[in-house]
Amino acid sequence: MSLDKLTKAELVERMSDSVGLTKKQVHEIIDLLLVELKEALIEDKVIEFRGFGTFEVKTRKGRDRARNPKTGQTVKVENHGVVNFRPGKELKEKIWTIRK
């Protein structure tokens, strides 16, 4: 698994260089996009980017006897939502060729 990360600041810089907008403008666009994505997921909408992938909220079944890994204490966990990502066909095909 790769430990290389791409931070939002690095993404802003790359995008700013390639589209000719200021870093501040690109930062605002990315922030707005993330806010819209969060709101859509909270409203239980499916977000689809053709060729990239799909984000959706799925329900994870709760358990009566889960364990807190930090304390070892047994706790009850209710059903809850989790964000799920399914890569699109194009992304899946590109990622398939990566060898570590």
Backbone bond lengths (Angstrom), bond angles and torsions (degrees), N, CA, C in turn:
res aa  C-N    CA-C-N  psi(-1)  N-CA   C-N-CA  omega(-1)  CA-C   N-CA-C  phi
1 M - - - 1.449 - - 1.530 109.20 -
2 S 1.297 116.04 136.41 1.456 121.75 -175.80 1.527 111.53 -75.46
3 L 1.317 116.30 138.54 1.453 120.68 176.19 1.528 111.21 -99.89
4 D 1.326 117.43 -4.19 1.454 120.48 177.33 1.514 109.22 -67.98
5 K 1.317 116.08 136.16 1.461 121.34 179.72 1.516 109.57 -122.05
6 L 1.304 115.42 151.45 1.457 122.21 171.69 1.522 105.87 -116.57
7 T 1.324 116.99 111.04 1.453 120.51 -178.12 1.529 110.37 -82.73
8 K 1.318 115.03 166.13 1.458 119.22 177.87 1.526 110.67 -61.01
9 A 1.322 116.91 -38.79 1.471 120.82 179.20 1.528 111.08 -61.85
10 E 1.345 116.65 -41.77 1.462 120.05 178.55 1.529 110.90 -67.97
11 L 1.321 116.31 -38.07 1.456 121.05 177.45 1.531 110.39 -63.73
12 V 1.324 116.13 -43.20 1.468 120.98 177.98 1.521 109.79 -59.35
13 E 1.319 117.03 -44.84 1.463 120.77 -178.88 1.526 111.51 -63.49
14 R 1.330 116.67 -45.96 1.472 120.41 178.47 1.527 111.36 -59.64
15 M 1.332 115.91 -46.39 1.462 119.84 -177.54 1.522 110.88 -67.70
16 S 1.315 116.54 -39.79 1.462 120.71 179.24 1.520 110.70 -59.78
17 D 1.323 116.11 -43.47 1.463 120.89 179.58 1.525 111.49 -64.78
18 S 1.337 117.29 -37.27 1.468 119.24 -173.72 1.525 113.89 -85.39
19 V 1.340 119.66 -24.65 1.468 119.95 -177.41 1.523 113.67 -108.48
20 G 1.320 117.12 -8.75 1.456 119.01 176.20 1.517 114.65 80.03
21 L 1.318 117.39 19.48 1.467 121.00 174.46 1.517 108.33 -100.76
22 T 1.334 115.85 161.84 1.460 118.73 177.01 1.524 109.33 -71.82
23 K 1.317 115.02 159.05 1.469 119.43 177.97 1.528 110.68 -60.37
24 K 1.324 116.25 -37.24 1.469 120.05 179.88 1.526 110.33 -63.26
25 Q 1.326 117.71 -42.62 1.466 120.89 179.32 1.528 111.22 -64.04
26 V 1.316 116.36 -45.08 1.469 120.63 -179.95 1.524 109.93 -64.44
27 H 1.340 117.27 -40.84 1.459 121.86 178.88 1.523 110.15 -59.90
28 E 1.320 117.45 -43.94 1.471 121.67 179.02 1.525 111.25 -63.83
29 I 1.333 116.92 -39.56 1.470 120.90 179.09 1.528 110.21 -64.77
30 I 1.323 116.62 -45.48 1.464 120.17 179.82 1.526 110.61 -63.57
31 D 1.339 116.98 -43.74 1.463 120.19 178.32 1.526 111.19 -60.29
32 L 1.323 116.60 -42.81 1.464 120.60 178.98 1.529 110.84 -64.19
33 L 1.323 116.97 -42.14 1.463 121.19 177.60 1.528 110.67 -59.53
34 L 1.328 116.61 -46.36 1.461 120.22 -179.15 1.529 112.14 -64.09
35 V 1.329 116.83 -38.81 1.471 120.58 177.01 1.529 109.64 -62.31
36 E 1.317 117.28 -45.42 1.466 121.16 179.98 1.529 111.60 -63.83
37 L 1.334 116.69 -40.79 1.463 120.26 178.11 1.524 110.99 -63.46
38 K 1.334 117.05 -44.41 1.463 120.80 178.79 1.520 110.93 -61.03
39 E 1.333 116.44 -46.33 1.466 120.06 -179.02 1.520 111.43 -62.38
40 A 1.325 117.09 -41.07 1.464 120.49 178.99 1.525 110.63 -62.87
41 L 1.324 117.62 -42.96 1.460 120.63 179.26 1.527 111.02 -66.01
42 I 1.320 116.95 -40.02 1.468 120.74 177.44 1.526 110.49 -62.07
43 E 1.341 117.10 -33.93 1.467 122.08 177.23 1.527 111.68 -81.93
44 D 1.331 117.25 8.38 1.468 124.59 177.90 1.526 112.33 62.72
45 K 1.329 115.72 36.70 1.461 120.54 175.84 1.525 109.44 -95.17
46 V 1.315 115.97 151.79 1.460 122.20 175.99 1.522 106.96 -91.85
47 I 1.331 116.51 132.97 1.461 121.76 -179.81 1.522 107.93 -109.99
48 E 1.327 115.80 120.03 1.461 119.93 -176.46 1.519 110.43 -120.21
49 F 1.338 115.12 126.57 1.448 122.53 172.59 1.527 106.01 -115.27
50 R 1.323 116.68 104.79 1.470 120.79 -177.18 1.514 110.54 -55.99
51 G 1.315 116.29 133.33 1.457 121.82 -179.89 1.515 113.64 83.82
52 F 1.336 117.09 -16.19 1.464 120.57 179.72 1.516 110.78 -107.97
53 G 1.336 116.41 -61.43 1.456 118.62 179.69 1.511 112.67 164.09
54 T 1.325 114.63 -176.80 1.460 122.61 -175.57 1.522 109.84 -128.78
55 F 1.327 115.45 133.19 1.455 122.75 173.86 1.519 107.84 -106.71
56 E 1.333 116.82 136.59 1.457 120.26 175.61 1.521 109.23 -153.99
57 V 1.326 115.28 161.14 1.455 120.98 177.65 1.521 108.08 -97.72
58 K 1.311 115.59 128.26 1.464 121.24 175.83 1.521 107.80 -117.74
59 T 1.312 115.91 156.65 1.456 120.42 178.60 1.519 109.62 -93.06
60 R 1.299 115.49 125.86 1.460 120.93 175.04 1.524 107.46 -96.94
61 K 1.306 115.32 128.56 1.455 121.66 -177.73 1.523 110.13 -66.16
62 G 1.322 116.33 135.70 1.456 121.31 177.61 1.520 111.62 -75.27
63 R 1.320 115.35 171.77 1.460 120.76 178.83 1.521 109.57 -137.48
64 D 1.298 115.50 146.13 1.465 120.27 178.24 1.524 111.84 -77.65
65 R 1.328 115.96 -29.36 1.458 119.00 -174.46 1.523 111.55 -128.18
66 A 1.305 116.94 64.75 1.470 120.58 174.31 1.523 107.54 -86.96
67 R 1.313 116.39 162.64 1.461 119.58 -178.85 1.522 109.70 -121.44
68 N 1.328 115.82 130.76 1.457 121.36 173.79 1.526 107.32 -72.96
69 P 1.350 117.86 114.64 1.464 119.15 -175.25 1.529 114.11 -65.11
70 K 1.313 116.60 -24.14 1.464 119.80 -178.18 1.532 111.34 -77.56
71 T 1.340 116.31 -43.34 1.463 119.77 -175.22 1.517 113.03 -103.65
72 G 1.344 116.80 -19.06 1.458 120.17 -176.35 1.517 112.71 81.58
73 Q 1.324 116.88 -2.31 1.474 121.85 -177.87 1.529 110.27 -71.72
74 T 1.337 116.58 140.92 1.460 122.15 176.13 1.525 108.30 -80.56
75 V 1.335 115.57 130.48 1.461 120.50 -179.29 1.522 109.71 -134.27
76 K 1.328 115.24 159.07 1.462 120.73 175.57 1.527 107.53 -96.37
77 V 1.334 115.80 134.27 1.463 121.07 179.37 1.533 107.75 -117.86
78 E 1.312 116.49 124.79 1.467 122.32 179.43 1.528 110.15 -77.57
79 N 1.326 116.52 164.73 1.462 120.33 170.90 1.527 107.44 -57.50
80 H 1.326 116.96 141.37 1.461 119.16 -178.41 1.525 109.99 -153.16
81 G 1.317 115.43 159.89 1.453 121.28 -179.88 1.518 111.60 -84.62
82 V 1.326 115.66 146.03 1.465 122.42 173.44 1.528 107.59 -136.17
83 V 1.316 116.01 146.85 1.459 120.04 178.24 1.530 108.28 -83.21
84 N 1.310 115.41 131.72 1.454 122.04 -179.65 1.528 108.52 -117.89
85 F 1.331 116.57 139.46 1.462 121.75 176.85 1.513 108.77 -120.87
86 R 1.333 116.20 128.78 1.465 122.18 173.86 1.518 107.57 -115.58
87 P 1.317 117.73 118.04 1.465 118.63 179.65 1.515 111.30 -66.36
88 G 1.329 116.18 145.98 1.449 121.98 176.53 1.517 110.74 -75.47
89 K 1.316 115.38 168.42 1.467 121.16 -176.18 1.523 111.58 -57.26
90 E 1.323 117.35 -47.24 1.464 121.26 -177.45 1.529 111.42 -62.01
91 L 1.328 117.39 -45.93 1.467 121.27 179.46 1.529 110.16 -65.16
92 K 1.318 116.64 -42.70 1.465 121.36 179.38 1.529 110.98 -57.90
93 E 1.325 115.54 -43.61 1.469 119.95 -179.37 1.529 111.25 -65.99
94 K 1.332 117.57 -39.98 1.476 120.84 179.84 1.522 111.08 -67.95
95 I 1.324 117.05 -42.10 1.464 122.14 -178.02 1.525 110.37 -68.99
96 W 1.326 117.38 -32.79 1.462 122.07 -176.82 1.536 111.92 -56.07
97 T 1.325 117.15 -31.50 1.473 120.86 -175.17 1.533 113.01 -83.53
98 I 1.324 118.22 -6.11 1.470 120.86 -179.43 1.519 109.26 -74.49
99 R 1.315 115.35 129.38 1.468 121.08 178.59 1.520 108.10 -122.96
100 K 1.271 116.55 134.03 1.483 121.90 -179.88 1.506 109.80 -103.26
